[in-house]
Amino acid sequence: MRLCLVTDSLGSLSFEDMIDTSASLGYESLEFACGNWSNAPHIEIDELLESSIEREKFVNSIISKGLGIEALNCSGNQLAPNEEGKAHQIVVEKTFRLAELLGIKKIVMMSGLPGGGPEDKSPNWITTSWPPETTEILNWQWNEKAFPYWEKTVKKAKEHGIEKIALENHGCQLVYNPTTLFKLRNQIGEMIGMNLDPSHLFWMGGDPILAARHLGDAIYHIHAKDVRVERGLVGTDGLLDTKTTDLFTERSWNFAALGYGHDTLWWSEFFSIVNMIGYDGPISLENEDQTMDQLTAVTKSTKLLKNTLPRVFA
């Protein structure tokens, strides 16, 4: 398993400082966000698409530090029934094109979330089977929007030489857990797999270790990200929390640097299990802890990764 960094985790740093810091911390590869929900702090996608010289400079800068490009990430909601959805789809298509030009074989993204019907202008996440119209909405979302979109998208990805699409199990997406991943994968095929992010299962009340066992070889990528359930708050309000993440002192759960939500023993077991079931891909650190500065959170998280991954680091 390779030590990888989602470069947005050091989004406050310039491109040059980011790759220098990544190399100094012992990272082996990088996952670059190309836009949509990321402001893409370390990649100018249009410039790279247009200029072979810029692409060569970009790649050489990374290689010169002993790093590689693990994946491109275009996470957003390309199924949103509005102008945002159209804009996000443009970034998806640009990311596929850039992947081909750079020889990248894996894309990390999200499944998308449509509206609840043909006239909707906002996405609609259905999480219950009652009242009965919720099931009708969900069936429409899958059959009329998700399946047709992903059939076309997988075909397009293959045309660009992409071999794997790793979908993050994020809330407010049609694919947010193993069951929904397999619903899509069984219909579309094995190009679709999971970007298993433990943090989201934590706040949805799941168990990432059990999820990993269930997913097996459908795990195509792993984001190392933690959540801390906040004592004294979750018992009152539960895990469903609509307060914005900057209000971390008030929320029932928060994203946390590795080890600040679940301890070393938990992460050791998680990595041991995914190793045991045959996963040998990247462990990609994604930091969204807002309670400490980025470099501190990444440094602390990196130390935990080196102590818990089932391999020896020089």
C-alpha positions as a Markdown table, in Angstrom:
| # | Residue | x | y | z |
|---|---|---|---|---|
| 1 | Met | 0.0 | 0.0 | 0.0 |
| 2 | Arg | 1.4 | 3.3 | -1.1 |
| 3 | Leu | 1.4 | 6.5 | 1.0 |
| 4 | Cys | -0.6 | 9.0 | -1.1 |
| 5 | Leu | -1.7 | 12.6 | -0.4 |
| 6 | Val | -4.9 | 14.3 | -1.6 |
| 7 | Thr | -3.1 | 17.6 | -2.4 |
| 8 | Asp | -6.0 | 19.7 | -1.2 |
| 9 | Ser | -4.9 | 18.6 | 2.3 |
| 10 | Leu | -2.2 | 21.2 | 1.8 |
| 11 | Gly | -4.3 | 23.6 | -0.2 |
| 12 | Ser | -2.8 | 26.6 | 1.5 |
| 13 | Leu | 0.6 | 25.9 | 0.0 |
| 14 | Ser | 1.8 | 26.7 | -3.4 |
| 15 | Phe | 2.3 | 23.8 | -5.9 |
| 16 | Glu | 6.1 | 23.9 | -5.3 |
| 17 | Asp | 5.8 | 24.0 | -1.5 |
| 18 | Met | 3.2 | 21.3 | -1.6 |
| 19 | Ile | 5.3 | 18.8 | -3.5 |
| 20 | Asp | 8.4 | 19.7 | -1.4 |
| 21 | Thr | 6.4 | 19.1 | 1.8 |
| 22 | Ser | 4.8 | 15.9 | 0.5 |
| 23 | Ala | 8.2 | 14.5 | -0.4 |
| 24 | Ser | 9.8 | 15.5 | 3.0 |
| 25 | Leu | 7.0 | 13.8 | 4.9 |
| 26 | Gly | 7.6 | 10.6 | 3.0 |
| 27 | Tyr | 4.7 | 10.5 | 0.5 |
| 28 | Glu | 5.1 | 8.4 | -2.6 |
| 29 | Ser | 2.2 | 9.6 | -4.8 |
| 30 | Leu | -0.3 | 12.4 | -5.1 |
| 31 | Glu | -4.0 | 12.7 | -5.9 |
| 32 | Phe | -4.9 | 15.9 | -7.6 |
| 33 | Ala | -8.3 | 17.5 | -7.5 |
| 34 | Cys | -9.2 | 19.0 | -10.9 |
| 35 | Gly | -12.2 | 21.2 | -9.9 |
| 36 | Asn | -15.9 | 21.0 | -9.0 |
| 37 | Trp | -16.1 | 20.9 | -5.2 |
| 38 | Ser | -12.4 | 21.6 | -5.0 |
| 39 | Asn | -10.9 | 24.9 | -6.1 |
| 40 | Ala | -8.1 | 22.9 | -7.6 |
| 41 | Pro | -5.3 | 24.8 | -5.8 |
| 42 | His | -2.5 | 22.8 | -7.5 |
| 43 | Ile | -3.6 | 22.2 | -11.0 |
| 44 | Glu | -4.5 | 24.4 | -13.9 |
| 45 | Ile | -6.6 | 22.0 | -16.0 |
| 46 | Asp | -7.2 | 24.2 | -19.0 |
| 47 | Glu | -3.5 | 25.1 | -19.3 |
| 48 | Leu | -2.5 | 21.4 | -19.0 |
| 49 | Leu | -5.0 | 20.4 | -21.6 |
| 50 | Glu | -3.8 | 23.0 | -24.1 |
| 51 | Ser | 0.0 | 22.7 | -23.7 |
| 52 | Ser | 2.3 | 19.7 | -23.9 |
| 53 | Ile | 5.1 | 21.9 | -22.5 |
| 54 | Glu | 3.1 | 22.7 | -19.4 |
| 55 | Arg | 2.2 | 19.0 | -18.9 |
| 56 | Glu | 5.8 | 18.1 | -19.2 |
| 57 | Lys | 6.8 | 20.7 | -16.6 |
| 58 | Phe | 4.0 | 19.6 | -14.3 |
| 59 | Val | 5.0 | 15.9 | -14.4 |
| 60 | Asn | 8.7 | 16.6 | -14.2 |
| 61 | Ser | 8.3 | 18.7 | -11.1 |
| 62 | Ile | 6.5 | 15.8 | -9.4 |
| 63 | Ile | 8.9 | 13.1 | -10.6 |
| 64 | Ser | 11.9 | 15.2 | -9.6 |
| 65 | Lys | 10.8 | 14.9 | -6.0 |
| 66 | Gly | 10.4 | 11.2 | -6.1 |
| 67 | Leu | 6.6 | 11.4 | -6.4 |
| 68 | Gly | 4.1 | 10.0 | -8.8 |
| 69 | Ile | 0.5 | 10.9 | -9.8 |
| 70 | Glu | -1.8 | 8.4 | -8.3 |
| 71 | Ala | -5.2 | 9.6 | -9.6 |
| 72 | Leu | -7.1 | 12.6 | -10.7 |
| 73 | Asn | -10.2 | 13.6 | -8.7 |
| 74 | Cys | -13.2 | 15.5 | -10.1 |
| 75 | Ser | -15.6 | 15.0 | -7.2 |
| 76 | Gly | -18.8 | 17.1 | -7.6 |
| 77 | Asn | -22.4 | 16.6 | -8.6 |
| 78 | Gln | -22.6 | 16.2 | -12.3 |
| 79 | Leu | -26.2 | 14.9 | -11.9 |
| 80 | Ala | -27.5 | 18.1 | -10.3 |
| 81 | Pro | -30.5 | 19.3 | -12.4 |
| 82 | Asn | -29.3 | 22.8 | -12.8 |
| 83 | Glu | -26.4 | 24.9 | -14.1 |
| 84 | Glu | -24.0 | 23.6 | -11.4 |
| 85 | Gly | -24.6 | 20.1 | -12.7 |
| 86 | Lys | -23.8 | 21.1 | -16.2 |
| 87 | Ala | -20.6 | 22.9 | -15.0 |
| 88 | His | -19.5 | 19.9 | -13.0 |
| 89 | Gln | -20.0 | 17.6 | -16.0 |
| 90 | Ile | -17.6 | 19.8 | -18.0 |
| 91 | Val | -14.9 | 19.3 | -15.4 |
| 92 | Val | -15.5 | 15.6 | -15.4 |
| 93 | Glu | -15.0 | 15.5 | -19.2 |
| 94 | Lys | -11.9 | 17.7 | -18.9 |
| 95 | Thr | -10.5 | 15.4 | -16.2 |
| 96 | Phe | -11.0 | 12.3 | -18.4 |
| 97 | Arg | -9.2 | 14.1 | -21.3 |
| 98 | Leu | -6.3 | 15.1 | -19.0 |
| 99 | Ala | -6.0 | 11.6 | -17.6 |
| 100 | Glu | -5.5 | 10.3 | -21.1 |
| 101 | Leu | -2.8 | 12.9 | -21.8 |
| 102 | Leu | -1.0 | 12.1 | -18.6 |
| 103 | Gly | -1.4 | 8.3 | -18.8 |
| 104 | Ile | -3.5 | 8.2 | -15.6 |
| 105 | Lys | -5.7 | 5.1 | -15.4 |
| 106 | Lys | -7.8 | 5.9 | -12.3 |
| 107 | Ile | -10.4 | 8.6 | -11.6 |
| 108 | Val | -11.7 | 9.4 | -8.2 |
| 109 | Met | -15.2 | 11.1 | -8.2 |
| 110 | Met | -18.7 | 10.8 | -6.8 |
| 111 | Ser | -21.8 | 9.1 | -8.2 |
| 112 | Gly | -23.9 | 12.3 | -8.4 |
| 113 | Leu | -27.3 | 13.0 | -7.1 |
| 114 | Pro | -30.3 | 14.0 | -9.3 |
| 115 | Gly | -33.4 | 15.9 | -8.4 |
| 116 | Gly | -36.5 | 14.1 | -7.3 |
| 117 | Gly | -38.3 | 14.3 | -10.6 |
| 118 | Pro | -38.2 | 15.9 | -14.1 |
| 119 | Glu | -39.2 | 19.4 | -12.9 |
| 120 | Asp | -36.8 | 19.6 | -9.9 |
| 121 | Lys | -34.0 | 22.2 | -9.9 |
| 122 | Ser | -32.2 | 20.9 | -6.7 |
| 123 | Pro | -30.7 | 17.5 | -5.8 |
| 124 | Asn | -32.8 | 15.3 | -3.5 |
| 125 | Trp | -31.2 | 12.7 | -1.2 |
| 126 | Ile | -33.7 | 10.1 | -0.3 |
| 127 | Thr | -32.7 | 8.3 | 3.0 |
| 128 | Thr | -36.0 | 6.7 | 4.0 |
| 129 | Ser | -38.6 | 4.4 | 2.4 |
| 130 | Trp | -41.6 | 6.2 | 4.0 |
| 131 | Pro | -43.7 | 8.0 | 3.0 |
| 132 | Pro | -44.3 | 5.9 | -0.1 |
| 133 | Glu | -43.4 | 8.6 | -2.6 |
| 134 | Thr | -39.8 | 8.5 | -1.4 |
| 135 | Thr | -39.4 | 5.0 | -3.0 |
| 136 | Glu | -40.9 | 6.3 | -6.2 |
| 137 | Ile | -38.5 | 9.2 | -6.3 |
| 138 | Leu | -35.5 | 6.9 | -5.6 |
| 139 | Asn | -36.5 | 4.5 | -8.4 |
| 140 | Trp | -36.8 | 7.4 | -10.8 |
| 141 | Gln | -33.4 | 8.7 | -9.8 |
| 142 | Trp | -31.7 | 5.4 | -10.4 |
| 143 | Asn | -33.5 | 4.2 | -13.5 |
| 144 | Glu | -34.0 | 7.5 | -15.4 |
| 145 | Lys | -30.9 | 9.4 | -14.4 |
| 146 | Ala | -28.1 | 7.4 | -12.7 |
| 147 | Phe | -28.0 | 4.2 | -14.8 |
| 148 | Pro | -28.2 | 6.0 | -18.2 |
| 149 | Tyr | -25.6 | 8.5 | -17.1 |
| 150 | Trp | -23.1 | 6.0 | -15.9 |
| 151 | Glu | -23.5 | 3.7 | -18.9 |
| 152 | Lys | -22.4 | 6.6 | -21.1 |
| 153 | Thr | -19.7 | 7.8 | -18.7 |
| 154 | Val | -18.0 | 4.4 | -18.4 |
| 155 | Lys | -18.0 | 4.2 | -22.2 |
| 156 | Lys | -16.4 | 7.6 | -22.5 |
| 157 | Ala | -13.9 | 6.8 | -19.7 |
| 158 | Lys | -12.8 | 3.7 | -21.7 |
| 159 | Glu | -12.3 | 5.8 | -24.8 |
| 160 | His | -9.8 | 7.9 | -22.8 |
| 161 | Gly | -7.8 | 4.8 | -21.5 |
| 162 | Ile | -9.3 | 5.0 | -18.0 |
| 163 | Glu | -9.4 | 1.6 | -16.3 |
| 164 | Lys | -11.0 | 2.3 | -12.9 |
| 165 | Ile | -13.5 | 4.9 | -11.5 |
| 166 | Ala | -13.5 | 5.0 | -7.7 |
| 167 | Leu | -16.7 | 6.5 | -6.3 |
| 168 | Glu | -16.5 | 8.0 | -2.8 |
| 169 | Asn | -19.1 | 6.8 | -0.4 |
| 170 | His | -20.3 | 10.3 | 0.4 |
| 171 | Gly | -23.7 | 11.4 | 1.8 |
| 172 | Cys | -26.0 | 13.4 | -0.5 |
| 173 | Gln | -24.9 | 11.0 | -3.3 |
| 174 | Leu | -26.7 | 8.0 | -4.8 |
| 175 | Val | -23.7 | 5.9 | -3.9 |
| 176 | Tyr | -23.0 | 6.4 | -0.2 |
| 177 | Asn | -22.4 | 2.8 | 1.1 |
| 178 | Pro | -21.5 | -0.7 | -0.1 |
| 179 | Thr | -25.1 | -1.6 | -1.0 |
| 180 | Thr | -25.6 | 1.4 | -3.2 |
| 181 | Leu | -22.1 | 0.9 | -4.8 |
| 182 | Phe | -23.0 | -2.7 | -5.8 |
| 183 | Lys | -26.4 | -1.5 | -7.1 |
| 184 | Leu | -24.5 | 0.7 | -9.6 |
| 185 | Arg | -21.6 | -1.7 | -10.2 |
| 186 | Asn | -23.9 | -4.7 | -10.9 |
| 187 | Gln | -25.7 | -2.7 | -13.5 |
| 188 | Ile | -22.8 | -0.9 | -15.1 |
| 189 | Gly | -19.8 | -3.2 | -14.7 |
| 190 | Glu | -16.5 | -3.6 | -12.9 |
| 191 | Met | -15.0 | -0.3 | -14.1 |
| 192 | Ile | -17.0 | 1.1 | -11.1 |
| 193 | Gly | -15.5 | 0.5 | -7.7 |
| 194 | Met | -15.4 | 2.2 | -4.3 |
| 195 | Asn | -13.2 | 4.9 | -3.0 |
| 196 | Leu | -13.7 | 3.8 | 0.6 |
| 197 | Asp | -13.6 | 6.8 | 2.9 |
| 198 | Pro | -14.1 | 5.7 | 6.5 |
| 199 | Ser | -15.1 | 9.2 | 7.7 |
| 200 | His | -18.4 | 9.2 | 5.9 |
| 201 | Leu | -19.4 | 5.8 | 7.2 |
| 202 | Phe | -18.6 | 7.0 | 10.7 |
| 203 | Trp | -21.0 | 10.0 | 10.5 |
| 204 | Met | -23.7 | 7.8 | 8.9 |
| 205 | Gly | -23.4 | 5.3 | 11.7 |
| 206 | Gly | -21.6 | 2.5 | 9.8 |
| 207 | Asp | -18.6 | 0.4 | 10.4 |
| 208 | Pro | -15.8 | 0.9 | 7.8 |
| 209 | Ile | -14.1 | -2.4 | 8.7 |
| 210 | Leu | -17.3 | -4.4 | 8.1 |
| 211 | Ala | -17.8 | -2.3 | 4.9 |
| 212 | Ala | -14.3 | -3.2 | 3.7 |
| 213 | Arg | -14.9 | -6.9 | 4.2 |
| 214 | His | -18.1 | -6.7 | 2.3 |
| 215 | Leu | -16.6 | -4.7 | -0.6 |
| 216 | Gly | -13.6 | -7.0 | -1.1 |
| 217 | Asp | -12.0 | -6.4 | -4.5 |
| 218 | Ala | -14.5 | -3.7 | -5.3 |
| 219 | Ile | -12.3 | -1.3 | -3.3 |
| 220 | Tyr | -10.3 | 0.7 | -5.9 |
| 221 | His | -9.0 | 3.5 | -3.7 |
| 222 | Ile | -9.0 | 4.5 | 0.0 |
| 223 | His | -9.2 | 7.9 | 1.5 |
| 224 | Ala | -7.7 | 8.1 | 5.0 |
| 225 | Lys | -9.9 | 10.5 | 6.8 |
| 226 | Asp | -11.2 | 10.5 | 10.4 |
| 227 | Val | -14.3 | 11.7 | 12.2 |
| 228 | Arg | -14.7 | 12.5 | 15.9 |
| 229 | Val | -18.2 | 12.0 | 17.3 |
| 230 | Glu | -18.5 | 14.8 | 19.9 |
| 231 | Arg | -19.3 | 13.7 | 23.4 |
| 232 | Gly | -22.2 | 15.7 | 25.0 |
| 233 | Leu | -23.6 | 16.8 | 21.7 |
| 234 | Val | -24.3 | 13.6 | 19.7 |
| 235 | Gly | -26.4 | 12.1 | 22.5 |
| 236 | Thr | -28.8 | 15.1 | 22.3 |
| 237 | Asp | -29.1 | 15.6 | 18.6 |
| 238 | Gly | -27.8 | 12.4 | 16.9 |
| 239 | Leu | -25.5 | 12.2 | 14.0 |
| 240 | Leu | -27.6 | 14.1 | 11.5 |
| 241 | Asp | -26.2 | 17.6 | 11.7 |
| 242 | Thr | -26.8 | 20.5 | 9.3 |
| 243 | Lys | -24.6 | 23.0 | 11.0 |
| 244 | Thr | -21.7 | 24.1 | 8.7 |
| 245 | Thr | -18.3 | 22.5 | 9.4 |
| 246 | Asp | -16.7 | 25.8 | 10.5 |
| 247 | Leu | -19.0 | 25.7 | 13.5 |
| 248 | Phe | -17.0 | 22.8 | 14.9 |
| 249 | Thr | -17.6 | 23.6 | 18.6 |
| 250 | Glu | -21.4 | 23.2 | 18.1 |
| 251 | Arg | -21.5 | 20.1 | 15.8 |
| 252 | Ser | -22.3 | 16.5 | 16.9 |
| 253 | Trp | -19.4 | 15.3 | 14.8 |
| 254 | Asn | -16.4 | 16.8 | 13.1 |
| 255 | Phe | -13.8 | 15.7 | 10.5 |
| 256 | Ala | -10.5 | 15.1 | 12.4 |
| 257 | Ala | -6.9 | 14.5 | 11.8 |
| 258 | Leu | -6.1 | 10.8 | 11.9 |
| 259 | Gly | -6.0 | 9.6 | 15.5 |
| 260 | Tyr | -8.1 | 12.5 | 16.8 |
| 261 | Gly | -11.3 | 10.6 | 16.2 |
| 262 | His | -10.3 | 6.9 | 16.2 |
| 263 | Asp | -7.2 | 5.7 | 17.8 |
| 264 | Thr | -4.1 | 3.9 | 16.5 |
| 265 | Leu | -5.6 | 0.5 | 17.3 |
| 266 | Trp | -8.7 | 1.2 | 15.1 |
| 267 | Trp | -6.6 | 2.3 | 12.2 |
| 268 | Ser | -4.2 | -0.6 | 12.6 |
| 269 | Glu | -7.1 | -3.1 | 12.4 |
| 270 | Phe | -8.6 | -1.3 | 9.4 |
| 271 | Phe | -5.4 | -1.3 | 7.4 |
| 272 | Ser | -4.7 | -4.9 | 8.4 |
| 273 | Ile | -8.2 | -6.0 | 7.2 |
| 274 | Val | -7.9 | -4.2 | 3.8 |
| 275 | Asn | -4.5 | -5.7 | 3.3 |
| 276 | Met | -5.8 | -9.1 | 4.3 |
| 277 | Ile | -8.6 | -9.0 | 1.7 |
| 278 | Gly | -6.0 | -8.1 | -1.0 |
| 279 | Tyr | -6.0 | -4.3 | -1.3 |
| 280 | Asp | -2.6 | -3.1 | -2.4 |
| 281 | Gly | -3.4 | 0.3 | -3.8 |
| 282 | Pro | -2.9 | 3.8 | -2.3 |
| 283 | Ile | -3.9 | 5.0 | 1.1 |
| 284 | Ser | -4.6 | 8.6 | 0.2 |
| 285 | Leu | -4.7 | 11.0 | 3.2 |
| 286 | Glu | -7.5 | 13.6 | 3.0 |
| 287 | Asn | -7.4 | 16.2 | 5.7 |
| 288 | Glu | -10.4 | 18.3 | 6.5 |
| 289 | Asp | -9.7 | 19.0 | 10.2 |
| 290 | Gln | -10.7 | 22.6 | 10.8 |
| 291 | Thr | -9.6 | 22.6 | 14.5 |
| 292 | Met | -5.8 | 22.8 | 13.6 |
| 293 | Asp | -3.7 | 24.3 | 10.8 |
| 294 | Gln | -3.3 | 22.1 | 7.7 |
| 295 | Leu | 0.4 | 21.3 | 8.1 |
| 296 | Thr | 0.0 | 20.3 | 11.7 |
| 297 | Ala | -3.0 | 18.0 | 10.8 |
| 298 | Val | -1.2 | 16.4 | 7.9 |
| 299 | Thr | 2.0 | 15.9 | 9.9 |
| 300 | Lys | 0.1 | 14.3 | 12.8 |
| 301 | Ser | -1.9 | 12.1 | 10.4 |
| 302 | Thr | 1.2 | 11.1 | 8.4 |
| 303 | Lys | 2.9 | 9.8 | 11.6 |
| 304 | Leu | -0.2 | 7.7 | 12.4 |
| 305 | Leu | -0.2 | 6.3 | 8.8 |
| 306 | Lys | 3.4 | 5.2 | 9.1 |
| 307 | Asn | 2.8 | 3.6 | 12.4 |
| 308 | Thr | -0.3 | 1.7 | 11.3 |
| 309 | Leu | 0.1 | 0.7 | 7.7 |
| 310 | Pro | 1.3 | -3.0 | 7.4 |
| 311 | Arg | 4.7 | -2.1 | 5.9 |
| 312 | Val | 8.0 | -0.7 | 6.9 |
| 313 | Phe | 8.9 | 2.9 | 6.0 |
| 314 | Ala | 12.6 | 3.9 | 5.5 |
